[in-house]
Amino acid sequence: MKRIFFLAFIFLSTMVFAQKAIELPLWPNGMPNTNGLPCDQEDLDGGRVAHVVNPFITVYQAGRPNGMAIIMCPGGAYARLALGHEGHDMASWFNTQGITYVVLKYRMPNGHHEVPLSDAEQAIRLVRKHASEWGINPHRVGIMGASAGGHLAASLATLCISEDTRPNFQILFYPVISMLKEVTHGGSRQNLIGDNPSKDLEDRFSLERQVSAHSPQAFIMLSGDDATVPPINGIGYYLALCEQKIPATLHVYPTGGHGWGFRDDFTYKRQWTGELEKWLRDGLIFND
């Protein structure tokens, strides 16, 4: 009998937190710019894709929404997207917290630096447009990103052009932040701003230099032994936020390298999920 009740509980819990995946194109009426890639999307191993030319969002609605939404930008050096462990794999975990979770499949820049950011801006517009339909408070929409996707998320947070595209908070996994040669991840820099960018362009996308008093609150996590994206990227961004008195939290795990996302083999998965869950529940400051 106890087993029957347990199975019934699991079934009802699954129903409560069931994900309703909705796919919406970002630009149904035509894109405002192009990345110049003529080829179709290329599907790679491990749930990754390259040559993204048709961007869209996948929306996982929470069964019991708490009004919060998070838009995730997977990483991939601005050349491909790790849509699994840095994307769709996190949906159920966020949904069980009452959070509507959105995965952004954004276009690769291919040297057209304006393209990914325009997709991120459109994604947050779409989420806020559908806020009442999806049980979202439009003043509780955050942007999240990993690696180069972290750079895109931080770009939206620091370079947003209006209040309708400004996220209310940002979550960054081992992010690329700077475009300075001695600090950045070389592949992300080359794919976003090219081999010989102007000083102005390099500075614009060195996001530690773009933080202002208007930047949203942040949760940043990374590994101290990351040999792909130097830890100073996330640490420098955290310090820039602190200098502007923006609420910010930084977690540096001693090992783990780069690219762990939601993978179970990351030693500190229990720590980061617990710390982020607590921050989302108790640490955010909203002015609805």
Phi, psi and chi 1 to 4 in degrees:
 res  aa     phi    psi   chi1   chi2   chi3   chi4
   1 MET       -  -43.6 -178.2   62.5   69.6      -
   2 LYS   -59.3  -38.5  -71.6 -178.0  178.6  178.9
   3 ARG   -64.1  -38.7  178.9  176.4  174.2   79.6
   4 ILE   -63.7  -45.3  -68.0  173.5      -      -
   5 PHE   -63.4  -38.2  -80.0  118.7      -      -
   6 PHE   -64.0  -46.1  175.3   74.6      -      -
   7 LEU   -64.2  -37.3  -68.0  174.3      -      -
   8 ALA   -64.5  -39.7      -      -      -      -
   9 PHE   -62.6  -44.9  172.1   77.0      -      -
  10 ILE   -61.3  -42.6  -66.1  -63.9      -      -
  11 PHE   -62.7  -46.2  174.8   76.0      -      -
  12 LEU   -66.4  -37.8  -69.9  172.7      -      -
  13 SER   -62.9  -41.0  -62.5      -      -      -
  14 THR   -63.2  -39.9  -57.7      -      -      -
  15 MET   -65.6  -41.3  -67.9  -62.2  -68.9      -
  16 VAL   -62.0  -42.1  166.2      -      -      -
  17 PHE  -100.9   17.2  -62.3  114.6      -      -
  18 ALA   -59.9  138.0      -      -      -      -
  19 GLN   -87.8  133.8  -59.0  166.9   14.0      -
  20 LYS  -111.8   93.5  -62.0  178.6 -179.4  178.7
  21 ALA   -75.0  125.9      -      -      -      -
  22 ILE  -122.8  129.6  -57.4  168.7      -      -
  23 GLU  -106.6  127.5  -72.9 -170.3   -1.6      -
  24 LEU  -127.8  128.3  -70.6  178.9      -      -
  25 PRO   -66.7  144.3   24.9  -32.8      -      -
  26 LEU   -71.7  -38.5  -76.0 -174.5      -      -
  27 TRP  -128.6   69.6  -53.1  103.1      -      -
  28 PRO   -63.2  -22.8   23.0  -33.2      -      -
  29 ASN  -102.6   15.7  -60.8  -42.9      -      -
  30 GLY   108.8  140.4      -      -      -      -
  31 MET   -82.1  146.8  -66.7  175.3 -122.2      -
  32 PRO   -80.3   -9.4   30.8  -35.1      -      -
  33 ASN  -155.7  174.4   45.4   39.0      -      -
  34 THR  -135.4  150.7  178.2      -      -      -
  35 ASN   -96.8    1.6   57.4    8.9      -      -
  36 GLY    73.3   11.8      -      -      -      -
  37 LEU   -90.1  115.1  -71.7  171.8      -      -
  38 PRO   -83.5  -18.0   30.8  -33.6      -      -
  39 CYS   -87.3  162.5   55.7      -      -      -
  40 ASP   -77.9  166.0  -65.9  -29.4      -      -
  41 GLN   -55.8  142.6  173.9 -178.8  -57.0      -
  42 GLU  -111.9  121.9 -179.7 -177.5   -3.7      -
  43 ASP   -87.7  125.1  -65.2  -37.1      -      -
  44 LEU  -109.2  178.4  -53.3  171.6      -      -
  45 ASP   -75.9  164.1   59.8  -14.0      -      -
  46 GLY    69.8   23.5      -      -      -      -
  47 GLY    74.8   17.7      -      -      -      -
  48 ARG   -96.5  154.1  -61.0  176.0  -57.1  151.7
  49 VAL  -133.5  151.6  -61.8      -      -      -
  50 ALA  -129.7  167.7      -      -      -      -
  51 HIS    57.0   44.0  -57.0  -57.0      -      -
  52 VAL   -69.0  122.8  176.4      -      -      -
  53 VAL  -122.5  -14.5  -67.7      -      -      -
  54 ASN  -121.6   93.1  -64.9  -51.8      -      -
  55 PRO   -79.1  148.8   31.0  -35.2      -      -
  56 PHE  -158.4  170.5   59.4   83.8      -      -
  57 ILE  -113.7  144.9   55.6  172.6      -      -
  58 THR  -112.0  122.0  -57.5      -      -      -
  59 VAL  -106.7  124.3 -177.5      -      -      -
  60 TYR  -108.3  106.7  -64.6   91.4      -      -
  61 GLN   -82.1  139.8  -65.7  176.7  -99.0      -
  62 ALA   -75.7  143.4      -      -      -      -
  63 GLY   -65.0  -37.0      -      -      -      -
  64 ARG  -124.4   81.3  -70.0  179.6  175.5  172.7
  65 PRO   -65.3  138.1   22.2  -31.2      -      -
  66 ASN   -98.7    6.7   64.4    7.5      -      -
  67 GLY    96.2   -9.3      -      -      -      -
  68 MET   -96.0  146.1 -168.3 -179.9  -63.6      -
  69 ALA  -134.5  144.9      -      -      -      -
  70 ILE  -128.6  128.4  -69.4  173.8      -      -
  71 ILE  -102.1  121.7  -57.5  167.6      -      -
  72 MET  -101.4  131.3  176.8   57.4  170.3      -
  73 CYS  -109.3  101.3  -53.2      -      -      -
  74 PRO   -62.9  158.7  -19.9   32.9      -      -
  75 GLY   -91.7 -178.2      -      -      -      -
  76 GLY   147.9   27.9      -      -      -      -
  77 ALA    61.0   25.9      -      -      -      -
  78 TYR    58.5   25.3  -80.5  124.8      -      -
  79 ALA  -123.7  -27.0      -      -      -      -
  80 ARG  -152.3  174.9   62.2 -161.4   70.0   83.8
  81 LEU  -128.9  130.2  -62.5  179.4      -      -
  82 ALA   -89.0   82.2      -      -      -      -
  83 LEU   -75.9  -11.5  -70.6  171.6      -      -
  84 GLY   -83.4  -87.9      -      -      -      -
  85 HIS   -69.0  -16.9   67.4  -72.9      -      -
  86 GLU  -110.3   22.2  -68.9  179.7   -6.6      -
  87 GLY  -149.9 -103.4      -      -      -      -
  88 HIS   -64.2  -27.1  -60.3  -71.0      -      -
  89 ASP   -62.9  -19.6  -67.4   -5.6      -      -
  90 MET   -89.7   -5.5  -58.4 -172.4 -160.3      -
  91 ALA   -58.4  -50.7      -      -      -      -
  92 SER   -62.3  -39.4 -179.7      -      -      -
  93 TRP   -62.0  -42.7 -176.9   72.1      -      -
  94 PHE   -71.2  -40.2  -80.1  111.1      -      -
  95 ASN   -59.4  -38.6  -78.2  171.9      -      -
  96 THR   -65.3  -17.6   58.9      -      -      -
  97 GLN   -91.7    2.1  -61.6  174.4   62.6      -
  98 GLY    86.4   11.1      -      -      -      -
  99 ILE   -97.8  128.4  -61.7  168.9      -      -
 100 THR   -75.9  127.3  -65.7      -      -      -
 101 TYR  -115.0  131.9  179.8   68.4      -      -
 102 VAL  -127.6  125.9 -179.2      -      -      -
 103 VAL  -100.8  124.1  178.4      -      -      -
 104 LEU   -96.1  118.1  171.2   59.3      -      -
 105 LYS   -96.8   93.0 -172.2  176.5 -177.9 -179.4
 106 TYR   -97.3  160.2   57.4   93.8      -      -
 107 ARG   -78.2  148.4  -70.6  172.1  -67.0  158.0
 108 MET   -75.7  144.0  -57.1  -61.3   93.3      -
 109 PRO   -72.5  -37.8   24.1  -33.3      -      -
 110 ASN    52.0   38.5 -169.9   35.8      -      -
 111 GLY    86.6   -5.0      -      -      -      -
 112 HIS   -98.6   88.0  -61.4  -97.7      -      -
 113 HIS   -61.0  -23.8   60.5  -91.6      -      -
 114 GLU   -77.8  -15.8   71.7  -78.8   -0.3      -
 115 VAL   -68.9  -54.7  167.6      -      -      -
 116 PRO   -60.0  -40.7  -22.7   34.5      -      -
 117 LEU   -65.3  -37.0 -177.3   54.2      -      -
 118 SER   -64.6  -34.6   67.4      -      -      -
 119 ASP   -68.0  -41.0  -75.0   -6.5      -      -
 120 ALA   -64.7  -40.7      -      -      -      -
 121 GLU   -61.7  -42.3  -71.2  168.9  -17.9      -
 122 GLN   -68.1  -34.9 -178.4   67.2   -4.6      -
 123 ALA   -61.8  -45.1      -      -      -      -
 124 ILE   -71.4  -30.8 -161.7  167.3      -      -
 125 ARG   -62.5  -44.4  -71.6 -170.1 -164.3  101.4
 126 LEU   -63.8  -43.0  -84.2  177.5      -      -
 127 VAL   -62.0  -43.5  169.5      -      -      -
 128 ARG   -71.0  -31.0  -75.4  179.6  169.2  145.2
 129 LYS   -63.2  -36.6  177.2 -178.2  177.0 -178.9
 130 HIS   -98.6   14.9  -68.6  -85.6      -      -
 131 ALA   -55.1  -51.0      -      -      -      -
 132 SER   -65.8  -35.9   58.9      -      -      -
 133 GLU   -65.4  -35.8  176.3 -174.1  -14.3      -
 134 TRP  -100.8    7.1  -63.9  -21.9      -      -
 135 GLY    71.4   36.5      -      -      -      -
 136 ILE  -111.0  139.4  -64.0  168.6      -      -
 137 ASN   -84.8  116.7 -178.7  -26.1      -      -
 138 PRO   -61.9  -12.1   21.4  -31.6      -      -
 139 HIS   -97.1   12.2  -56.8  -66.4      -      -
 140 ARG  -133.1   47.6  -62.8 -166.1  173.3 -161.6
 141 VAL  -111.3  121.5  179.5      -      -      -
 142 GLY  -111.6  161.2      -      -      -      -
 143 ILE  -114.4  141.3 -168.4   73.4      -      -
 144 MET  -136.6  148.6 -176.7  166.8   78.3      -
 145 GLY  -160.5  156.6      -      -      -      -
 146 ALA  -122.5  133.5      -      -      -      -
 147 SER    58.2 -120.4 -166.6      -      -      -
 148 ALA   -64.7  -30.3      -      -      -      -
 149 GLY   -65.1  -28.6      -      -      -      -
 150 GLY   -67.5  -35.3      -      -      -      -
 151 HIS   -64.8  -41.1 -175.0  -88.5      -      -
 152 LEU   -64.8  -43.3  178.2   56.1      -      -
 153 ALA   -60.9  -45.0      -      -      -      -
 154 ALA   -69.1  -28.9      -      -      -      -
 155 SER   -63.5  -45.1  -65.4      -      -      -
 156 LEU   -62.6  -37.9 -174.3   67.5      -      -
 157 ALA   -69.3  -32.2      -      -      -      -
 158 THR  -105.3  -23.8   55.5      -      -      -
 159 LEU  -112.4   10.3  -57.0  175.3      -      -
 160 CYS   -56.7  142.7   55.7      -      -      -
 161 ILE   -92.6  -14.0   58.5  175.5      -      -
 162 SER  -160.1  170.6   63.7      -      -      -
 163 GLU   -64.1  -30.0  -81.7  -59.4  -48.2      -
 164 ASP   -73.1  -12.6   70.1  -33.4      -      -
 165 THR  -112.2    0.9   59.8      -      -      -
 166 ARG   -81.8  122.7  178.1 -172.7  179.4  -87.1
 167 PRO   -72.9  155.9   24.9  -31.4      -      -
 168 ASN   -85.6  -16.5  -60.1  105.5      -      -
 169 PHE  -161.1  165.7   57.4   93.4      -      -
 170 GLN  -136.7  141.1   52.4 -176.0  -43.1      -
 171 ILE  -127.1  124.1  -58.3  166.4      -      -
 172 LEU  -125.6  123.9  -52.1  178.2      -      -
 173 PHE   -96.0  123.3  -68.9   69.6      -      -
 174 TYR    29.8   60.8   37.9   85.2      -      -
 175 PRO   -79.3  145.8   31.8  -37.5      -      -
 176 VAL   -73.9  130.6  177.6      -      -      -
 177 ILE  -124.3  -50.4  -69.2  -67.2      -      -
 178 SER   -91.6  152.4 -175.6      -      -      -
 179 MET  -107.8    6.7  -74.6  -71.1  119.0      -
 180 LEU   -70.3  133.9  -58.9  178.5      -      -
 181 LYS   -54.6  -39.7  -84.8 -170.2  173.7 -178.3
 182 GLU   -77.9   -5.3   61.9  -86.3   17.2      -
 183 VAL  -119.9  -36.2  177.4      -      -      -
 184 THR   -74.8  178.1 -168.4      -      -      -
 185 HIS   -93.6  119.6  173.1 -109.8      -      -
 186 GLY   -57.6  -42.7      -      -      -      -
 187 GLY   -65.2  -40.8      -      -      -      -
 188 SER   -63.9  -42.4  -61.9      -      -      -
 189 ARG   -61.9  -49.3  171.0 -170.5  158.8  100.6
 190 GLN   -61.6  -43.8 -178.4  178.7   23.6      -
 191 ASN   -70.2  -28.9  -68.7  -35.0      -      -
 192 LEU   -88.3  -49.3 -177.1   66.4      -      -
 193 ILE  -120.7    3.3   59.8  175.5      -      -
 194 GLY    87.0  178.3      -      -      -      -
 195 ASP   -73.5  -36.3  -69.6  -35.4      -      -
 196 ASN  -130.8   68.0  -62.7  -64.2      -      -
 197 PRO   -71.7  157.9   29.7  -36.6      -      -
 198 SER   -68.4  160.0   68.0      -      -      -
 199 LYS   -61.8  -38.9 -177.3   66.6  165.3   57.0
 200 ASP   -62.0  -42.0  -73.1  -14.0      -      -
 201 LEU   -68.8  -41.2 -170.4   59.8      -      -
 202 GLU   -60.4  -44.1 -176.0 -179.2   69.5      -
 203 ASP   -67.3  -39.6  -75.5  -13.0      -      -
 204 ARG   -59.4  -40.8  173.0  174.1  168.1   78.1
 205 PHE   -98.4   10.2  -75.7   99.8      -      -
 206 SER   -91.6   92.6  -67.3      -      -      -
 207 LEU   -72.9  -18.5  -55.8  174.0      -      -
 208 GLU   -62.9  -20.5   73.8  -80.3   11.5      -
 209 ARG   -92.5   -5.7  -59.4 -176.6  173.3 -168.7
 210 GLN  -108.0   -2.2  -57.4  -57.5  -33.7      -
 211 VAL   -64.3  138.2  172.7      -      -      -
 212 SER  -137.1  177.4   71.7      -      -      -
 213 ALA   -65.6  -12.5      -      -      -      -
 214 HIS   -94.0   -4.8 -168.3   56.4      -      -
 215 SER   -68.1  146.0  -61.2      -      -      -
 216 PRO   -78.9  158.5   26.2  -32.5      -      -
 217 GLN   -58.5  154.2   55.3 -158.9  -45.0      -
 218 ALA  -140.7  149.3      -      -      -      -
 219 PHE  -124.6  120.5 -175.8  100.4      -      -
 220 ILE  -124.4  136.4  -54.8  164.5      -      -
 221 MET  -140.7  145.1   48.6 -171.0  155.9      -
 222 LEU  -163.7  171.9   52.1   91.7      -      -
 223 SER  -104.7  138.2  -64.1      -      -      -
 224 GLY   -66.4  -20.6      -      -      -      -
 225 ASP  -103.2   22.0   65.8  -12.8      -      -
 226 ASP   -66.0  113.6 -168.9  -24.9      -      -
 227 ALA   -97.6   -0.6      -      -      -      -
 228 THR   -96.2  -53.3  -57.8      -      -      -
 229 VAL  -114.6  110.0  175.2      -      -      -
 230 PRO   -52.3  133.4  -27.3   36.0      -      -
 231 PRO   -54.1  -25.2  -28.5   36.7      -      -
 232 ILE   -59.0  -22.1 -168.6   59.7      -      -
 233 ASN   -58.1  -59.4  -81.6  -96.7      -      -
 234 GLY   -68.6  -37.4      -      -      -      -
 235 ILE   -67.0  -43.1  -65.2  168.7      -      -
 236 GLY   -62.9  -37.4      -      -      -      -
 237 TYR   -66.7  -42.5 -169.5   64.3      -      -
 238 TYR   -58.5  -45.3  167.2   77.4      -      -
 239 LEU   -64.5  -37.4  -67.0  173.9      -      -
 240 ALA   -65.5  -38.4      -      -      -      -
 241 LEU   -64.5  -44.0  -70.4  163.8      -      -
 242 CYS   -61.2  -38.8  -69.0      -      -      -
 243 GLU   -61.3  -33.0 -173.1  174.4  -16.2      -
 244 GLN   -90.1    5.5  -67.8  -68.6  -25.0      -
 245 LYS    62.3   34.6  -63.9 -178.5  169.9   47.9
 246 ILE   -89.1  128.1  -55.5  -62.3      -      -
 247 PRO   -56.6  124.7  -23.7   33.8      -      -
 248 ALA  -146.4  143.6      -      -      -      -
 249 THR  -124.2  133.7  -63.7      -      -      -
 250 LEU  -126.1  128.5  173.0   66.3      -      -
 251 HIS  -122.1  120.2  -67.2  -80.1      -      -
 252 VAL  -113.5  113.9 -179.6      -      -      -
 253 TYR   -90.5  142.3  -57.1  106.5      -      -
 254 PRO   -66.0  -31.5   18.8  -30.2      -      -
 255 THR  -138.1  169.0   60.2      -      -      -
 256 GLY   135.1  -19.5      -      -      -      -
 257 GLY    65.8 -137.9      -      -      -      -
 258 HIS  -123.5  149.1 -172.4   75.8      -      -
 259 GLY    83.4   24.4      -      -      -      -
 260 TRP   -78.4  -30.7   27.2  -90.8      -      -
 261 GLY    48.4 -125.9      -      -      -      -
 262 PHE   -99.7   15.3 -155.8   63.7      -      -
 263 ARG   -65.4  141.4  -73.9  176.4  173.2  152.9
 264 ASP   -72.7  -22.2  -69.7  -26.9      -      -
 265 ASP   -82.5    2.8   60.7   -1.6      -      -
 266 PHE   -79.2  121.0  177.5   49.9      -      -
 267 THR   -54.3  -33.4  -58.5      -      -      -
 268 TYR  -105.1   26.2  -61.5   95.6      -      -
 269 LYS   -61.4  -43.7 -178.0  176.8 -177.6  179.9
 270 ARG   -61.0  -35.6 -178.9  174.3   60.9   82.4
 271 GLN   -69.4  -50.0  -78.0   77.8    9.4      -
 272 TRP   -68.8  -37.6   81.9 -107.1      -      -
 273 THR   -65.9  -40.0   51.4      -      -      -
 274 GLY   -66.7  -41.5      -      -      -      -
 275 GLU   -68.8  -39.8  -73.3  152.7   -5.9      -
 276 LEU   -69.3  -41.3  178.8   55.4      -      -
 277 GLU   -58.9  -43.4 -177.7  176.1   -8.0      -
 278 LYS   -65.5  -41.0 -173.5  176.3 -171.0  -56.6
 279 TRP   -63.7  -42.2 -175.0   77.8      -      -
 280 LEU   -66.2  -31.3  -70.8  167.0      -      -
 281 ARG   -83.8  -41.0 -174.8 -178.5   63.9 -114.7
 282 ASP  -123.3  -17.6  -55.5  -36.8      -      -
 283 GLY   -97.0  -14.1      -      -      -      -
 284 LEU   -80.4  149.6  -76.5  166.1      -      -
 285 ILE  -118.7  117.9  -58.3  167.3      -      -
 286 PHE  -117.5  145.5  -69.0  115.7      -      -
 287 ASN  -121.9   74.3  -63.0  -53.4      -      -
 288 ASP   -66.7      -  -63.7  -16.7      -      -
